[in-house]
Amino acid sequence: MATGLLRPDSGQVSIHGVDVWANLVEAKKLVGNLSDGVRLFDRLTGMQLITYAGLLSGMPRPVVTERAHDLLALLDLEAAASTLVVDYSAGMTKKIALACALVHAPRLLVLDEPFESVDPVSSANIKDILDGFVRSGGTVIVSSHAMDLVQRMCDHVAVIAQGRVLAAGTTDEVRGDSTLEDRFVELVGGRRTGEGPAWLRLS
């Protein structure tokens, strides 16, 4: 709803003062979106895919080309620039999708499971990129089920279940005296207690 992909039943969403659903095109110019599990145009090369994303944003081709080269270098994808995305590994695919979200220099990044299937070195590099983006005045919203990652990365957290916000605030406020994972389970419920069936215990 915040990125203009799903129309809300009620309420408003604004990004830097732009009402998303009253000015959808203007709002989308401010947002870079990485959606987990969404198919890319994977019969394009990495360079072509970033270029396509940049041109869709209305940027001049020379600017797009320059930024695409910068992003390929930044995400360690230069060697794969001319390779079809369909032949990328899962981690490389995640990185090229992030490049597409960044190419138009958005004010807000909305990232769904940005570190899933990404190797530790690439994860560290992506985190450095996001840290720099935030220090320069950008905002990153991360959607993830990896509570340890959220606890380490985020300064504000919202726990959402079945479309309802169950808790929101700083990370420390939400987790209290426990870990964020334990607090999430406590809020959402459904934890099975017990050690399992007797046949599963080895002694």
N, C-alpha and C positions, 0 to 999 in steps of 0.2 A: 504493500500500500504506500509506503514511504517513497518507493522508487517509481511509482506510476505503473506498476504491472498489474495490480489488483485494486479495483475500486472499493473504497471503504463503505460500509453500511451507514456510518455516521461519523461525525467529527471532522477535523481538519488536519492537514499535514502541511507544514511550511518549512522551506529550506532557505535560510538566509533571507527571510522575509518574502519569499516567493511561494504563493499558495500552489501546491503541486497540482491539484485537480482543477483549479481555475486557469493555470498557466502551465500546462503539462510540458510543452516543448521547452519553455524557458527553464523549468525546474529540472528537466532531464539533462540540460547542459551543465548543471552544477553537480551531477552525480556520476560516479563511476561504479558500475555494478558487476560483481562476480557471483554468479549463481551456481551452486554446486549441482552437478549432474545435468546441466543444460548442454545440449549438443552445440558444438561450434561448427562453423563452416570448414570442416576439417579436410576438404579437398583443395584448400588453399595452403600455400606455404606459410610459415610463421611470419615472414616479412609481409606477405600479401594480406594476411588476416589483420595484423596491426594497422596496415595502411587502409584497409576497408573500414575498420572501426573509426579511424581518424577522419576519413572522408565523410562517413555518415554523420559525424559531428559538425560538418560544415567547415572544417579546417582547410587551408590551402595545401595543395599536394606537396610543395617543397618543405613546408613546416612539418607535415605528417612524416615525410621521408626521414627528415633529420631526427625527429623524436623516436621513430621506429628503430633507427640504428642505436640511439641512446638506450632505449629500453631493452633491446636485445643484448647489448653489452652489460647493462646493469643486472639483468637476470640470467647471465651466463648462457645465453641462447644463440650467440653469434654463429657458432658452428652449425646450428640447425636452422638458420634463417631461410635457406632454400629447400628445406625438407617439408614435405606435406605434413600437416598437423595430425592427420590420421595415423602417421607413423611415429608420433611422439609417445613417450612413456606417460604414465598418469601424472607424474610430477612435472614434467615438461609442459603437459597440457594445462595444468593449473597455472604455471608461470606465464604461458602465453595468454591465457585468459585474463590474468592480472595486468599484463601489458596493455591489453585492449581496454581495460577499465581505466588505465592511467593516462592513455595517450592524449586525451583532450584536457589534461590538467584540471580535474574536477575539484570542487571545494569539499565534497563529501564522498567517501568511499564506503560502499556497503558490500561486505565480503561474507559469503556463506561458506563456512569450513575452508578457509584459505590455505590451511597447512595440511590438509588431508592428502596422503600419498606423496608428500614432498619430503625429500631427504633432509637430514639435520643441517647440512651446510646451506642448502637453499633456504630452509626455514629461517636460519639465522640471518641470511642476507635479506630475505623478505621483511623480517622484523625490523632490521636496520632501515630499510626503505620506508616502512610505515612510521617508524619513530621520527625520521626526518620529515616526513609529510606532516605529521602532527605538530612538530616543533615550528614548522613554517606557517601554521595557522589552519591546516586542514583538520577534518574530523573523520575518524574511522569507526564504523559500526561493524562489529564482528558477530556473526551468528555461529554458534558452535555448541556441540555436546561435550567437548573436551574441557571439563571444568578446571583442570590444572592449567591449561593454556589460558583460559579466560582470567583466572586468578592472577597469573603472572603478567598478562598483557594489559588488562583493562583497568581503568580507574573508576568507571561507572558500570553498573551491571543491572540488568532487568531479568528476572526469571518469569518466563511466559509458558503457560500450559493451557492448551485448548482455547487459545485466543485471548486469555485473560492474564494480566500482569499480576503476579502473586507477590512480588517484592521488587523494589527498585531503590537505588541509592548508590553510594560509593561501594566499592568492593568490600571494604571492611564493615560497613554498615549492614550489608546484605548477609555476609557470612557469619558475623558475630564472633563467637568464641570457637567456632568449628571451621572445617574446611568448606570451601564453596561447594564442593561435590556433596558433602554430607548435608549441607543446608538445602541444596537443590532437591535432594531425595526427600528430605523432611517436608519441604513445601509441596512437592508434586505427589508424593506418596507412591505406593505400589511396591515397596521393598519387601521381598520375601525373606522371612527370618528362618533360622534353623540351619542345620548342617547338611541337609539333603537325606536321601534314603540310606539305610544301613549298608546296602550293597556297594555304595559308592565310597565308603570309608575303608581304607586299606588295613586298619588294625582295630 
